[in-house]
Amino acid sequence: MVIYGLALMGACMLIGNLVGNAIGAILGINANIGGVGIAMLLLVIVSQRLMDKDQLSKLAQNGIAFWSAMYIPIVVAMAGIQNIVAALTGGALAFVAGLGAVFFGFILIKPLSKLSPSSEPTSAEKGI
């Protein structure tokens, strides 16, 4: 049932926004700094831990998987409405921080992919 994942996603979004606002306040900026990203990470980590401990029913797992899949397009849409021109005119720090995040993301792809267990392709994937 799809509704089961909604409570977890809402809680993660609430915590992410609180942490993002706190980071903004610490830095002296009246803005949410990374709250949506923190919420995404929380959603992935918490749902995976609950599934690993087998504390969720199959219906709840399906609902969480649905909302996890829906969350990424929502974040992309939210990022699309950000004012890039204002960020760049406010200083080079936003530009450098964005480039740094992309750079480290590319650098971390290989080490993170080694953490996941490798699997052998099935006969359907081999084309047999």
ChimeraX attribute file (.defattr): number of C-alpha atoms within 10 A of each C-alpha:
attribute: neighborCount
match mode: 1-to-1
recipient: residues
	/A:1	12
	/A:2	14
	/A:3	14
	/A:4	19
	/A:5	21
	/A:6	16
	/A:7	13
	/A:8	20
	/A:9	22
	/A:10	13
	/A:11	14
	/A:12	22
	/A:13	20
	/A:14	15
	/A:15	17
	/A:16	24
	/A:17	20
	/A:18	17
	/A:19	19
	/A:20	21
	/A:21	19
	/A:22	18
	/A:23	18
	/A:24	17
	/A:25	14
	/A:26	10
	/A:27	11
	/A:28	9
	/A:29	12
	/A:30	12
	/A:31	14
	/A:32	17
	/A:33	20
	/A:34	16
	/A:35	23
	/A:36	23
	/A:37	16
	/A:38	18
	/A:39	24
	/A:40	19
	/A:41	14
	/A:42	19
	/A:43	24
	/A:44	15
	/A:45	12
	/A:46	14
	/A:47	21
	/A:48	15
	/A:49	13
	/A:50	13
	/A:51	16
	/A:52	10
	/A:53	8
	/A:54	11
	/A:55	12
	/A:56	16
	/A:57	12
	/A:58	12
	/A:59	14
	/A:60	20
	/A:61	21
	/A:62	17
	/A:63	20
	/A:64	27
	/A:65	18
	/A:66	17
	/A:67	20
	/A:68	19
	/A:69	11
	/A:70	11
	/A:71	17
	/A:72	13
	/A:73	11
	/A:74	12
	/A:75	13
	/A:76	10
	/A:77	11
	/A:78	11
	/A:79	12
	/A:80	10
	/A:81	8
	/A:82	10
	/A:83	9
	/A:84	13
	/A:85	8
	/A:86	10
	/A:87	13
	/A:88	13
	/A:89	10
	/A:90	11
	/A:91	10
	/A:92	11
	/A:93	11
	/A:94	15
	/A:95	14
	/A:96	12
	/A:97	11
	/A:98	11
	/A:99	12
	/A:100	12
	/A:101	11
	/A:102	12
	/A:103	11
	/A:104	10
	/A:105	12
	/A:106	10
	/A:107	11
	/A:108	11
	/A:109	10
	/A:110	10
	/A:111	9
	/A:112	10
	/A:113	10
	/A:114	9
	/A:115	8
	/A:116	8
	/A:117	6
	/A:118	8
	/A:119	6
	/A:120	7
	/A:121	9
	/A:122	9
	/A:123	8
	/A:124	7
	/A:125	8
	/A:126	8
	/A:127	7
	/A:128	6
